[in-house]
Amino acid sequence: MTVKKRQSIERQIVTRILTDAVHQGHEVAVSIDNGVSKVVKPTTDIEKILAGMFSVDDEHLLVYRNGTFCGWVYLVYGNDGWDVINDYTSNLEIVLEGANDLADQIADRS
């Protein structure tokens, strides 16, 4: 698989996470550490969230509801693409259902 294809798969899955989270009433922030920790503030603007992502090897999505932190998703880039979701808090299982299904479908085709 090419790097470009892997990155496309990672972006599809991450976009699905964000879309589902926002549609279920959540705000999402991104925690990035490239030597200096940076957190993109919680928002429902998916394009804004995506614009702050994919510049490091791993990131945390921080999920909020009504301004209250409710969980996280740990993303790791650079493997097979479909396995970008590395870990998450179990209370986000419903939010991640569509992204996990998408990842499974892509993995089955690989």
DRENDO-1510 file (C-alpha; in Angstrom, 1 decimal, always signed):
<recs>
REC; n; res; u; v; w
REC; 1; MET; +0.0; +0.0; +0.0 .
REC; 2; THR; +1.3; +3.5; -0.8 .
REC; 3; VAL; +1.7; +6.1; +1.9 .
REC; 4; LYS; -0.9; +8.3; +0.1 .
REC; 5; LYS; -3.5; +5.4; +0.2 .
REC; 6; ARG; -2.8; +4.7; +3.9 .
REC; 7; GLN; -3.2; +8.4; +4.7 .
REC; 8; SER; -6.5; +8.5; +2.8 .
REC; 9; ILE; -7.8; +5.6; +4.8 .
REC; 10; GLU; -6.7; +7.2; +8.1 .
REC; 11; ARG; -8.4; +10.4; +7.1 .
REC; 12; GLN; -11.7; +8.6; +6.1 .
REC; 13; ILE; -11.9; +6.9; +9.5 .
REC; 14; VAL; -11.0; +10.0; +11.5 .
REC; 15; THR; -13.5; +12.0; +9.5 .
REC; 16; ARG; -16.2; +9.4; +10.3 .
REC; 17; ILE; -15.3; +9.6; +14.1 .
REC; 18; LEU; -15.7; +13.4; +14.0 .
REC; 19; THR; -18.9; +13.3; +11.9 .
REC; 20; ASP; -20.5; +10.8; +14.2 .
REC; 21; ALA; -19.4; +12.6; +17.3 .
REC; 22; VAL; -20.7; +15.9; +16.2 .
REC; 23; HIS; -24.0; +14.4; +14.9 .
REC; 24; GLN; -24.5; +12.8; +18.3 .
REC; 25; GLY; -24.2; +16.2; +20.1 .
REC; 26; HIS; -20.5; +16.2; +21.0 .
REC; 27; GLU; -17.7; +18.8; +20.6 .
REC; 28; VAL; -14.2; +17.5; +19.8 .
REC; 29; ALA; -10.8; +18.9; +20.6 .
REC; 30; VAL; -7.4; +17.6; +19.4 .
REC; 31; SER; -4.4; +17.2; +21.6 .
REC; 32; ILE; -1.2; +17.3; +19.7 .
REC; 33; ASP; +2.3; +16.9; +21.1 .
REC; 34; ASN; +5.2; +17.6; +18.7 .
REC; 35; GLY; +7.6; +18.6; +21.5 .
REC; 36; VAL; +5.2; +21.3; +22.6 .
REC; 37; SER; +1.7; +20.2; +23.7 .
REC; 38; LYS; -1.1; +22.0; +21.9 .
REC; 39; VAL; -4.8; +21.5; +22.2 .
REC; 40; VAL; -7.2; +22.7; +19.6 .
REC; 41; LYS; -10.3; +24.0; +21.5 .
REC; 42; PRO; -13.5; +21.9; +21.5 .
REC; 43; THR; -15.6; +22.6; +18.5 .
REC; 44; THR; -18.2; +21.1; +16.2 .
REC; 45; ASP; -16.5; +22.5; +13.1 .
REC; 46; ILE; -15.1; +19.3; +11.5 .
REC; 47; GLU; -13.0; +21.1; +9.0 .
REC; 48; LYS; -11.4; +23.2; +11.7 .
REC; 49; ILE; -10.6; +20.0; +13.7 .
REC; 50; LEU; -9.2; +18.2; +10.6 .
REC; 51; ALA; -7.0; +21.2; +9.8 .
REC; 52; GLY; -5.2; +20.8; +13.1 .
REC; 53; MET; -4.6; +17.1; +12.6 .
REC; 54; PHE; -2.2; +14.7; +10.9 .
REC; 55; SER; +1.0; +16.6; +11.6 .
REC; 56; VAL; +2.4; +14.1; +14.1 .
REC; 57; ASP; +2.6; +10.3; +14.6 .
REC; 58; ASP; -0.2; +10.1; +17.2 .
REC; 59; GLU; -2.9; +12.3; +18.6 .
REC; 60; HIS; -5.8; +12.3; +21.1 .
REC; 61; LEU; -9.3; +13.4; +20.2 .
REC; 62; LEU; -10.9; +14.8; +23.3 .
REC; 63; VAL; -14.6; +14.5; +23.3 .
REC; 64; TYR; -16.9; +16.8; +25.2 .
REC; 65; ARG; -20.7; +17.1; +25.8 .
REC; 66; ASN; -22.2; +20.4; +26.9 .
REC; 67; GLY; -18.7; +21.6; +27.7 .
REC; 68; THR; -17.9; +18.7; +30.0 .
REC; 69; PHE; -15.1; +16.2; +29.1 .
REC; 70; CYS; -16.5; +12.8; +28.5 .
REC; 71; GLY; -13.8; +10.7; +26.8 .
REC; 72; TRP; -10.9; +10.3; +24.4 .
REC; 73; VAL; -9.8; +8.5; +21.3 .
REC; 74; TYR; -6.1; +7.7; +20.8 .
REC; 75; LEU; -5.1; +7.7; +17.1 .
REC; 76; VAL; -1.8; +6.3; +15.8 .
REC; 77; TYR; -0.8; +7.0; +12.2 .
REC; 78; GLY; +1.6; +5.1; +9.9 .
REC; 79; ASN; +0.6; +1.5; +10.2 .
REC; 80; ASP; -2.0; +0.0; +7.9 .
REC; 81; GLY; -4.5; +2.9; +7.9 .
REC; 82; TRP; -7.5; +0.9; +9.0 .
REC; 83; ASP; -5.9; +0.5; +12.4 .
REC; 84; VAL; -5.6; +4.2; +13.1 .
REC; 85; ILE; -7.9; +3.9; +16.2 .
REC; 86; ASN; -5.5; +2.6; +18.8 .
REC; 87; ASP; -7.5; +3.0; +22.0 .
REC; 88; TYR; -10.4; +4.9; +23.5 .
REC; 89; THR; -12.5; +5.2; +26.6 .
REC; 90; SER; -15.3; +2.6; +26.6 .
REC; 91; ASN; -18.1; +5.1; +27.0 .
REC; 92; LEU; -17.4; +6.3; +23.4 .
REC; 93; GLU; -18.3; +2.9; +22.0 .
REC; 94; ILE; -21.5; +4.2; +20.4 .
REC; 95; VAL; -19.8; +7.2; +19.0 .
REC; 96; LEU; -17.1; +5.0; +17.4 .
REC; 97; GLU; -19.4; +2.3; +16.1 .
REC; 98; GLY; -19.5; +3.6; +12.5 .
REC; 99; ALA; -15.7; +4.3; +12.4 .
REC; 100; ASN; -15.0; +0.8; +13.8 .
REC; 101; ASP; -17.3; -0.7; +11.2 .
REC; 102; LEU; -15.6; +1.3; +8.4 .
REC; 103; ALA; -12.2; +0.2; +9.7 .
REC; 104; ASP; -13.3; -3.5; +9.7 .
REC; 105; GLN; -14.6; -3.2; +6.1 .
REC; 106; ILE; -11.4; -1.7; +4.9 .
REC; 107; ALA; -9.3; -4.3; +6.8 .
REC; 108; ASP; -11.4; -7.1; +5.2 .
REC; 109; ARG; -10.6; -5.8; +1.7 .
REC; 110; SER; -6.9; -5.5; +2.4 .
</recs>
